[in-house]
Amino acid sequence: MEGDPNLKSEHAEIRSFVLFKNYTERTVDIYWVNYSSKFIHYSALAPTAQVPVNTYVTHPWVFIDRLTGERMLVNGKPVYYPEPWYTNIDANGKLNRIEVRIHYPLRSLKGICTWKVFSLMQQKHNFLELDIPKTLVADLRSCYNLFLMSSKLAK
């Protein structure tokens, strides 16, 4: 997460040319993680939209659902590290952008239902007042914490 000293951009030596594609039905905020482990908002991708990005191999990228604050994935991972530019040259010697598919995380049925309930709540903090088991309140609290983090990132 943001502030993790192990998650940060390093040197800018080997370039990478990527094409971020949103394969979800949600607007996804794209963040570059800078040299100080801060999330820098790069772009917002509408559902099915795409954006070309010139970056570097040691520069991590993170994708967050704008509505819920949930972390989206790339190749099943919550952080994307670009590949070197020379890994995507076709048979004719043409350089192609590396397609980066942003997708939903794989969740349990309970996780899917928890996120659905949370996303439908008008007042996000009202989960504390629901008459439900404590374990479900804890799950909704996790959703709420991610929501708060994404709200802070958007500012």
Steps between C-alpha positions, in 0.01 A plus 500: 500500500595864480788582728647149483875574469549182295253618236657791314651598169869452460741610229366598159722308261309242294194642328168326458212588272171366633132524419283485812157352414208497742325163475260579785159666506628766741699820472853416608750755632857437390781592738873512441696427819772766522851488648363578848233225498220752436214418264487761223172508309574453131163446337144376542389229260133456423376144441663349188720810454873491443795736536856476359774563756875542465667385821799307637553140606555582869194724530201331670139575407183446705135492389211588732124483448383861527164408658602245761873553553562135418836413348471371145754251367728451201591138424360406841730741686415823687810685370619516141870527416555580130696270273794629292410657166695238304273214617221603264653522153310311231641282218533806274712683755218737596481614861154448649369630829467236770129446569425517872154364582346642817250256651298421811659300780387142542280492809292257697121521486510657847747761376289580196190543716686714754624739229153513344335588832765762569473659155119528536516679835427873466676589825813283499559526877154359583630143492566538873126534564395189307353213700734234357766264640829656615696310236297670227546838669876432491480420128307822434757689710772375263299630205450831680872537576585444133231749404652761735847440360380544143316819602823640642686406182244684288566827684 
